[in-house]
Each structure stands twice: as C-alpha cells, then as structure tokens.
Amino acid sequence: MDPFLVLLHSVSAGLSSSELTELKFLCQGRVGKRKLERVQSGLDLFSVLLEQNELDPEHTVLLRELLASLRRHDLLRRLDDYEAGAAGGASPEEQDLRAAFDIICDNVGKDWKRLARRLKVSDAKIDAIEEKYPRNLTEQLRESLRVWRNANREDAAVAHLVGALRACRLNLVADLIEDDQQARGLRDQDENAGSTVSMMSWGSDAPTSGAQ
C-alpha cells in the first residue's frame, strides 16, 4: 500500500470519537456541511481532504496543523517518520523539482499568477487557490506549482519551470534554479566518486585467497 495511505490509516485508527469531532469542527471552513455530516472516521475525513486537494503526499501541512491542535504528539511523530522517509526515498527528478519549487516560492512572490498561467493553470484554479490561501502568497504559489505538477505527472520537469520563468521575464529566478541544479549535479558526482573510491579501497584491503 502507498506509504501515505498507510500513514492516514494509522492516524485514523488512533483517533477517538471526540478527537474526530474536533477535527470535523476544525475543517468546517474547508469541507462542506453535507460532506462533514457523512464523515464517520478519520479516514473518511482524510479522503474528502484528498479529493479537494487540501491534502496530498507532498503537502502534509494541514495534517500537521490538525494533529498539533489535538496535541497528539505520538501521531505527529508518525508524520515526522513518514516525511523523513518520503524525502529520502524521492527520485532524483522529484528532489530536483522540490528544490526548484523552494527557490520559486522564495523569489517569485506577487508574480505567481503570471507564472501559473504560463504553466497552463486555469483561471478557475487560480481563483480557487486564492480563496484557499487568502493573503498567503507563498502558499498560493506553492499550491499552483502542485496543481501544475499533478496535471502533468511524468512530464513535469525542472526545464519546463525554467522555460516558463524566462517567458515571464523572471530570469534571475531561472538562473538561481539552474545554478542550484548544477551544484546538486556536481555534489552527486562527488558523492558517487567518493563511494567508488571507498569500495576500491575496501577491495584492496581484503585478503587474497592465497594469503598466509
């Protein structure tokens, strides 16, 4: 099973009925009343949040906020363990995308709509993002990038982001991403070279079959 779904099952199983009631109350501004009335378990609530893109494997901020409100530090530690494993197990391409997202979120700011439109995020989605994260430019931008990535899946690549940034004349941000990608590539080469040298050294130290 998907590690994120395993986490959600685990969290749901650990919730009491009173805690579920509190979570439903906290989610009133995000989930419609009728949907909340049908929620009978933590997993039901998480499924609704997944459907509405309030929650996903790369966006666990809301889950963390909800568990923190309950003061369930044991469940927060499970979330910590999941996030540590997800970061370590991400593909190189996914790690590159996350790094690019961070740079964009730190440097684009109020120009995020222009970039989102260049990435073919619809105006309807942009309006929904603004409503979802009022007065929070960083989260608006990060959410628009997540929408773009989820819409493109396998075709989502750093090169597309760089091209969109340059088309929006955000060349400085594009340069920062390319410099970061180059530095990450050199670091990976150094690490691989170090591993090779270490293995060769270990092999040279091993005794030969004819040694006395």
Solvent accessible surface area in square Angstrom, and as a share of the most:
residue,aa,sasa,rsa
1,M,166,0.74
2,D,66,0.34
3,P,91,0.58
4,F,4,0.02
5,L,72,0.36
6,V,73,0.42
7,L,11,0.06
8,L,1,0.00
9,H,81,0.36
10,S,36,0.23
11,V,0,0.00
12,S,19,0.12
13,A,90,0.70
14,G,27,0.26
15,L,25,0.12
16,S,54,0.35
17,S,95,0.61
18,S,79,0.51
19,E,32,0.14
20,L,23,0.12
21,T,90,0.52
22,E,72,0.32
23,L,0,0.00
24,K,48,0.20
25,F,135,0.56
26,L,71,0.35
27,C,0,0.00
28,Q,109,0.48
29,G,82,0.79
30,R,83,0.30
31,V,4,0.02
32,G,43,0.41
33,K,157,0.66
34,R,190,0.69
35,K,71,0.30
36,L,15,0.07
37,E,108,0.48
38,R,158,0.58
39,V,4,0.02
40,Q,137,0.61
41,S,40,0.26
42,G,2,0.02
43,L,50,0.25
44,D,56,0.29
45,L,0,0.00
46,F,1,0.00
47,S,48,0.31
48,V,19,0.11
49,L,0,0.00
50,L,51,0.25
51,E,129,0.58
52,Q,57,0.25
53,N,72,0.37
54,E,14,0.06
55,L,2,0.01
56,D,20,0.10
57,P,51,0.32
58,E,76,0.34
59,H,10,0.04
60,T,11,0.06
61,V,75,0.43
62,L,9,0.05
63,L,1,0.01
64,R,79,0.29
65,E,88,0.40
66,L,7,0.04
67,L,0,0.00
68,A,50,0.39
69,S,56,0.36
70,L,20,0.10
71,R,193,0.71
72,R,48,0.17
73,H,115,0.51
74,D,51,0.27
75,L,0,0.00
76,L,22,0.11
77,R,144,0.53
78,R,98,0.36
79,L,0,0.00
80,D,64,0.33
81,D,105,0.54
82,Y,31,0.12
83,E,58,0.26
84,A,72,0.56
85,G,48,0.46
86,A,30,0.23
87,A,54,0.42
88,G,66,0.64
89,G,66,0.63
90,A,17,0.13
91,S,55,0.35
92,P,93,0.59
93,E,120,0.54
94,E,36,0.16
95,Q,66,0.29
96,D,39,0.20
97,L,10,0.05
98,R,70,0.25
99,A,18,0.14
100,A,0,0.00
101,F,7,0.03
102,D,66,0.34
103,I,31,0.15
104,I,0,0.00
105,C,10,0.06
106,D,118,0.61
107,N,74,0.38
108,V,9,0.05
109,G,26,0.25
110,K,167,0.71
111,D,40,0.21
112,W,3,0.01
113,K,63,0.27
114,R,111,0.41
115,L,1,0.00
116,A,1,0.00
117,R,124,0.45
118,R,132,0.48
119,L,15,0.08
120,K,185,0.78
121,V,10,0.06
122,S,57,0.37
123,D,83,0.43
124,A,75,0.58
125,K,92,0.39
126,I,2,0.01
127,D,87,0.45
128,A,56,0.44
129,I,5,0.03
130,E,59,0.26
131,E,143,0.64
132,K,45,0.19
133,Y,25,0.10
134,P,71,0.44
135,R,226,0.82
136,N,63,0.32
137,L,83,0.41
138,T,65,0.38
139,E,32,0.14
140,Q,11,0.05
141,L,2,0.01
142,R,60,0.22
143,E,7,0.03
144,S,1,0.01
145,L,0,0.00
146,R,10,0.04
147,V,22,0.12
148,W,11,0.04
149,R,20,0.07
150,N,48,0.25
151,A,83,0.64
152,N,56,0.29
153,R,168,0.61
154,E,167,0.75
155,D,94,0.49
156,A,13,0.10
157,A,39,0.31
158,V,22,0.12
159,A,74,0.58
160,H,97,0.43
161,L,0,0.00
162,V,13,0.08
163,G,42,0.40
164,A,7,0.05
165,L,0,0.00
166,R,85,0.31
167,A,51,0.39
168,C,6,0.03
169,R,209,0.76
170,L,26,0.13
171,N,70,0.36
172,L,130,0.65
173,V,8,0.05
174,A,0,0.00
175,D,59,0.31
176,L,68,0.34
177,I,0,0.00
178,E,79,0.35
179,D,88,0.46
180,D,42,0.22
181,Q,42,0.18
182,Q,121,0.54
183,A,50,0.39
184,R,42,0.15
185,G,33,0.31
186,L,99,0.49
187,R,118,0.43
188,D,72,0.37
189,Q,119,0.53
190,D,98,0.51
191,E,103,0.46
192,N,100,0.51
193,A,57,0.44
194,G,40,0.39
195,S,63,0.41
196,T,72,0.42
197,V,97,0.56
198,S,67,0.43
199,M,141,0.63
200,M,134,0.60
201,S,56,0.36
202,W,192,0.67
203,G,40,0.38
204,S,90,0.58
205,D,112,0.58
206,A,44,0.34
207,P,118,0.74
208,T,102,0.59
209,S,129,0.83
210,G,59,0.56
211,A,61,0.47
212,Q,222,0.99
